Amino acid sequence: MQITSVRVRMATGPDSKLKAFCSVVFDDMFVVHDMRVYEGANGVFVAMPRRKTNEGEFKDLAHPITSEAREVIQRSVLEAYQEAERKEGERKDEAVI
C-alpha cells in the first residue's frame, strides 16, 4: 500500500479542535474522503471517516487493519496538514504586510 496523494482542507474557526478535513489516495486507485485532523490533549491526531448509528454511537466507515498501516496513514496526513498549516500562515503574514 502506498499513499500517492493527500488533499487537505483547513477547517475554519481558530478555537475549534477540528483542524482539517483530508482525502487520501492509495496506489492512484482508491480514495478515502473525510479523514479529520483534531487537536487533542497530546497533540494533533487523525480520525477516520465515521457515521452516526441509530443508537447515537459513531462507527468508522473505513479504518486501517494493522498498526503499521495506521502509522503510514497518520504520518502522511499529518505531514500534509503541517505543510498546509505552514502555507496558510505564510498567506496570513503576506496579508499583514
Buried (B, 14 or more C-beta within 10 A) or exposed (E): EEBEEBBBEBBEEEEEEBBBBBBBBBEEEEEBEBBBBBEEEEEBBBBBBBEEEEEEEEEEEEBBEEEEEBEBBBEBBBEBBEEBBEEEEEEEEEEEE
